Structures are given as C-alpha cells and as structure tokens.
Amino acid sequence: MTKTTKRHLPALTPEQIAAQYAAGGEARTAAVAAFEQIVARAETGDREAFRQVYVAAEGVPALLYSRPVHQATEDQYLALLGGKDRLVTRHLLRQQVEALRAGLAGDHSSPLERLLVDRVVLCWLDSQLADVTLADKLSHSLPLSQAEYYQRRAERAQRRYLDAAKTLATVRRRLVPVIQLNVADKQVNIAGQAVPTRNVPATPTGQPLPAPTTILDS
C-alpha cells in the first residue's frame, strides 16, 4: 500500500500576496488563502507571522474583508436556521447569504456601503429566523400572550431589516454625483456621471454642448 503525503503550498511573502491579489481571478483567491495561513500562524503567537499580517494588510487593505467580523454572527444564525448537524443545509444557506451580499454590494461599493450591506444581510437572517420560529410556535398550542410575543418579535425583526435596507438605499442616493446645468435660464439637476449628447441643447454655433462635469452657464 502506497502512503500518500499531503503537499503544502509554499508560503507567500506579503509582497507576493499583494501582487497575486492585484492580478485577480484564481491568483487573488490564492492570495487570500495565503493571507489566511499567515493569520492562522499569527494567532498561535508567531511574531514574524503577525508582522507579515500587518504588512500584507497595509499593502492590500481589502484583505481585511477576507476575515469579516460579522461572519461569526452569521454562522450562529445559520446554525439556528439550518441546524448544527445539517451541514449541507447550512452550506446552501451560506451560499444564499453570499449571493445576497454580492448582489447588494456590486463591484464598486464603498467601505461604508459594504458595512451597510453586511447589516442588511444580518437583519435579513434575523428576520428569517424570527419568521421560522413564529411558524414553528404557532403549529403548537400556545397561550395568547406567548403567540403575541413571537408575533411582535417577527415584526420587530422585519422593521430592522427594512430600516437597514432603507439606510443603504439612502446612502447610495447621496453618493451619486448630481450635475447642475443652467440652460436657457433654467436649472436642471442630473444624477449620474454622464449626460447623453442627444439630450443636450445646441450652442448658438449649432454644436452640441459637451457632457458636463461642472456647473455650466449657457
């Protein structure tokens, strides 16, 4: 019988991690995995690993999001929703959570938006748990006071979820640049980064106005 040995990938330096992270794709995934390995060594008291964590995070701040603080809380919710022993169900729920987070965050979200997206996801999980708990309790004979308690719990969780989503939407609206045009003595505010040329009035010479980036007077 042939004995197989597990091969370990060579450790990457902080500089190599930064280069691979910048390359994107599978290289970025490998960089995050290498960063996780360094963090694991640092948590055992390895001073050199701790220094490398600091250097790597300073060079690529986005690496800090590979170990989100909110994940521990999410894991607790997933264990309650999916059951501690139902690993496949928890995995599917985790995939659903990550898909929700990716859809809300998009490709170019700001740090503030990412924090708010994490809050929306947590509130969504809390709301789902409250609804599941309410449905389970109502399937049994309960005193009216207890039924009302679980109903209020579900309603509060739903309100927190909606408030978190509203806050994210409000912040995003305020982050969108507004372009102000003064055309023919009329002020026009346009949200966005560009204005289609076909919708812009012509100048006295017959040439269309350029897409504005500042306040223009015509």
Secondary structure, DSSP 4 states (H G I P E B T S, - for coil): -PPP----PPPPPHHHHHHHHHH-HHHHHHHHHHHHHHHHHHTTT-HHHHHHHHHHHHH-GGGGGGS-THHHHHHHHHHHHH-TT-HHHHHHHHHHHHHHHHHHH-SS--HHHHHHHHHHHHHHHHHHHHHHHHHHHHTS---HHHHHHHHHHHHHHHHHHHHHHHHHHHHHHHHS-EEEEEETTEEEEEESS---GGGSPBPTTSPBPPPPSS-EE-
